[in-house]
């Protein structure tokens, strides 16, 4: 028998929604900066890692979710912009 999780309050749902919007904006901004191709590859890689750090501060314990959802997008963009193999 498993215990039911308490239903989140409207305030908790609103906070989660706000953090998700902020995360999407963060990732979109990082991708836009990388897509310009003006950063050295090392700085672009640092930007990806900084984006991941901030995401995990916002959503502690969600490393796997970030790595499944956002890391592939960022890696594809890095490969495309910097002609990486």
C-alpha positions in Angstrom: 0.0 0.0 0.0 1.4 3.4 -1.0 0.6 6.7 0.7 -1.1 9.2 -1.5 0.8 12.4 -2.1 -0.9 15.6 -0.9 -2.6 17.6 -3.6 -0.4 20.7 -4.4 -1.9 24.0 -3.6 -2.6 26.7 -6.2 0.4 28.6 -4.9 2.6 25.6 -5.3 1.4 25.0 -8.8 1.9 28.7 -9.7 5.4 28.6 -8.3 6.3 25.5 -10.3 4.9 27.1 -13.4 6.9 30.2 -12.8 10.1 28.2 -12.4 9.4 26.2 -15.6 8.9 29.4 -17.6 12.2 30.7 -16.1 14.0 27.5 -17.0 12.7 27.6 -20.6 13.8 31.2 -21.0 17.2 30.3 -19.5 17.7 27.5 -22.0 16.4 29.5 -24.9 18.7 32.3 -24.1 21.7 30.0 -23.8 20.8 28.5 -27.1 20.5 31.9 -28.8 23.9 33.0 -27.5 25.5 29.7 -28.7 23.7 29.9 -32.1 25.4 33.3 -32.8 28.7 31.4 -33.0 30.6 34.3 -31.5 31.8 32.6 -28.3 34.8 30.4 -28.3 33.8 26.8 -28.0 35.2 26.6 -24.4 33.0 29.5 -23.3 30.0 28.0 -25.0 30.6 24.7 -23.1 30.9 26.7 -19.9 27.5 28.4 -20.7 25.9 25.0 -21.1 27.3 23.9 -17.7 26.2 27.1 -16.1 22.7 26.6 -17.5 22.6 23.1 -16.0 23.8 24.4 -12.6 21.1 27.0 -12.5 18.5 24.5 -13.7 19.4 22.2 -10.9 19.3 25.0 -8.3 15.7 25.7 -9.5 14.8 21.9 -9.6 17.1 20.1 -7.1 17.4 16.3 -7.8 16.3 16.6 -11.4 19.6 16.0 -13.0 18.3 13.1 -15.1 15.4 15.2 -16.4 17.8 18.0 -17.5 20.1 15.4 -19.1 17.2 13.8 -21.0 15.4 17.0 -22.1 17.9 19.8 -22.5 21.4 18.4 -22.8 20.7 16.7 -26.2 19.3 20.0 -27.6 22.4 21.9 -26.3 24.8 19.3 -27.6 23.2 19.2 -31.1 23.4 23.0 -31.3 27.1 22.9 -30.2 27.8 20.3 -32.8 26.1 22.3 -35.5 27.6 25.7 -34.6 31.2 24.5 -33.8 31.2 21.6 -36.4 32.0 19.1 -33.6 31.9 15.4 -34.2 
